[in-house]
Amino acid sequence: KAADKEVKEKIKSPADYIALGEKLFTEKTCTTCHQPDAKVIGPSIKDINKVYSEKGANLVAFLKGESEAIVDTDPGQVAIMKANLDGFVKDLTSEELAALAAYMASIK
């Protein structure tokens, strides 16, 4: 896809990847529900990182809708997240999803 090629040409280093992920995290309104250190509507980025690391899970697969929620499994929360994934995230390229995951993983 042309969009994939365009994104790949912009990414030169891991830092660029993280910067793209941060930009997407903000633009796609992920920040409305997810903060680095605190649960707001959804779990904090640090909590997400912890659970995904402990379980050896793939965040990109979740963002693509290919795996179940493992951090906050409350059905109401899962429904909100699924609506957001379908609304804001489904059109992102694999490269952009990987950049989002890289940004989130950079939050320590």
KAFEN-V251247 format. One record per backbone hydrogen bond with DSSP energy under -1.0 kcal/mol. CO is the residue of the C=O (numbers start at 1). NH is the residue of the N-H. E is the energy in kcal/mol with one decimal. If there is no record, write none. Layout:
# KAFEN-V251247
co={CO	CO}
nh={NH	NH}
e={E	E}
This chain:
# KAFEN-V251247
co={1	2	3	4	5	7	13	14	15	16	17	18	19	20	21	22	23	24	25	25	26	29	30	30	33	35	36	42	44	45	46	47	48	49	50	51	52	58	59	60	61	62	74	75	76	77	78	79	80	81	82	83	84	85	89	93	94	95	96	97	98	99	100	101	102	104}
nh={5	6	7	8	9	11	17	18	19	20	21	22	23	24	25	26	27	28	30	31	29	32	33	34	42	45	46	40	48	49	50	51	52	53	54	55	57	62	63	64	66	65	78	79	80	81	82	83	84	85	86	87	88	90	92	97	98	99	100	101	102	103	104	105	106	107}
e={-1.9	-2.5	-2.2	-2.5	-2.1	-1.1	-2.0	-2.5	-2.5	-2.6	-2.3	-2.5	-2.3	-2.6	-2.6	-1.9	-3.1	-3.0	-1.5	-1.1	-1.5	-1.4	-1.2	-2.4	-2.1	-2.4	-2.0	-1.8	-2.4	-3.0	-2.3	-2.4	-2.6	-2.4	-2.7	-2.2	-2.0	-1.6	-2.7	-2.0	-3.1	-1.7	-2.8	-2.2	-1.8	-2.6	-2.8	-2.1	-2.2	-2.9	-2.6	-2.0	-3.6	-2.0	-2.1	-2.5	-2.3	-2.0	-2.3	-2.3	-2.3	-2.5	-2.6	-2.5	-1.2	-1.4}
